[in-house]
């Protein structure tokens, strides 16, 4: 991934990351989802689904996450 991208959200539930990604995109935020979950290693080495935004949009993205907590849990 290019530099200047910041992780703003992570979860072990890919569907939850997709919901948050969609909400951010609807509000004009460019989002990259990286799925680090691997079902063959899930019980031994659980990974995360992570959302990244460019640092120029970090403040707006964090504001949206704060204002929409129903998307996070």
C-alpha positions, 0 to 999 in steps of 0.5 A: 500500500502507498504511504500516507494511508492510516488504519482507522478501523479493524474487526474480525468480522468482514461483514462489519468492515464492509458496512463501515466501508460502505458508510464512509464511501457514501460520504465521499471517503476513499477507503481500502479494505484489507482482509487479513482473515484466513479461515484455515488459521482462524482458530490459531492465528486470528486476523483482522479486516482492516480499513485504511483511508488516506491521511488527508481524509482521516479527520473526516473519516474518524468524525463519521465513525464517531457520529455513526456508532451503530455501524461499528458494533 
